Amino acid sequence: MPGDEGIVLKLEEMQVEELYHCVFDGIVYLFYKDSQNLLHCYEIGDKQVVSEIEDHPDDLKDIIKKYSIERGSQ
């Protein structure tokens, strides 16, 4: 997770198909390791989404789903 040198991931401790996130420099970073042990990383820079995730981290999946549906309908 975020440290003095940026984001540090411990891949050996990550569960397969589990979504992980952290907020660093105002951006939400999403990580997951797939069944082939490949790491996937996505960034969310929308300030409204970042703020909501910071305020309600336990609702991460619901927040992402809500905004992806809203953005998809525009």
C-alpha atoms as one frame of an Amber mdcrd trajectory, in Angstrom:
protein
   0.000   0.000   0.000   1.117   3.658  -0.136   4.503   4.351   1.379   7.298
   6.907   1.120   8.376   5.514  -2.248   4.891   5.109  -3.723   2.605   2.097
  -3.764   4.102  -1.156  -2.542   2.305  -4.416  -3.326   2.978  -7.780  -1.723
   1.902 -10.012  -4.593   2.576 -13.208  -2.672  -0.035 -12.143  -0.103  -2.716
 -11.174  -2.646  -5.631 -13.546  -3.104  -6.616 -14.568  -6.631  -9.629 -12.624
  -8.021  -9.785 -10.385  -4.919 -10.090  -6.634  -5.549  -7.643  -4.410  -3.661
  -7.508  -0.625  -3.662  -5.568   2.303  -2.294  -5.707   6.067  -2.671  -2.423
   7.739  -3.576  -1.960  11.338  -4.748  -5.711  11.803  -5.220  -6.130   8.739
  -7.439  -7.769   5.436  -6.535  -5.724   2.474  -7.717  -7.461  -0.869  -8.120
  -5.485  -4.109  -8.213  -6.339  -7.745  -8.617  -4.475 -10.922  -9.404  -6.175
 -13.251 -11.861  -6.194 -17.061 -11.944  -2.968 -17.022 -13.984  -1.318 -14.860
 -11.299  -1.214 -11.831 -13.604  -1.595  -8.492 -11.852  -4.150  -6.034 -13.222
  -4.135  -2.355 -12.269  -6.701   0.368 -12.956  -6.813   4.039 -11.990  -9.792
   6.186 -11.053  -9.035   9.903 -11.164 -12.553  11.344 -11.056 -12.535  13.520
  -7.917 -16.144  12.759  -7.038 -15.565   8.998  -7.223 -12.265   9.228  -5.320
 -13.934  11.257  -2.576 -16.798   8.796  -2.236 -14.395   5.830  -2.061 -12.292
   7.630   0.567 -15.426   8.303   2.623 -16.896   4.792   2.214 -14.109   2.297
   1.422 -16.236  -0.689   2.428 -18.662   0.207  -0.384 -15.943   0.158  -3.064
 -17.592  -2.344  -5.412 -20.993  -0.641  -5.176 -19.461   2.792  -5.831 -17.578
   1.542  -8.874 -20.680  -0.180 -10.193 -22.813   2.942  -9.661 -20.424   5.217
 -11.514 -19.752   2.772 -14.336 -23.497   2.488 -14.965 -23.911   6.283 -14.841
 -20.964   6.866 -17.200 -22.145   4.145 -19.541 -25.563   5.758 -19.951 -24.159
   9.162 -20.946
